């Protein structure tokens, strides 16, 4: 299972130069519900709601979104091996929540700070 970070999703939606291998989109994808907020925030900030709205909805429809359950929120309050930003803490806590329940999860992200913190936690990185 691949935990999809907004950096990869936005690169795909906005046709940036970097793109994950096509196989990523056939893999089971999961993310925190934060992904929807992050995508729509960036799409609206660029005034692309009309031109990219259907693509955002389609992408989100392929991703299993998990709620920010109390255990996830509680974990995000605890320290991480290195300083992390608030949303990164919530994403990492979501991944740890899934892994604690026996899920095998890889992180797909272009964000080097998030990737570094994930590596510190023993979270494998997906090839993107």
Secondary structure, 3 states (H helix, E strand, C coil): CEEECHHHHHHHHCCCCCCCCHHHHHCCEEEECHHHHHHHHHHHHCCCHHHHHHHHHHHHHCEEEECCCHHHHHHHHCCCCCCCCHHHHHHHHHHHHHHHCCCCCEEECCCHHHHHHHHHCCCEECCC
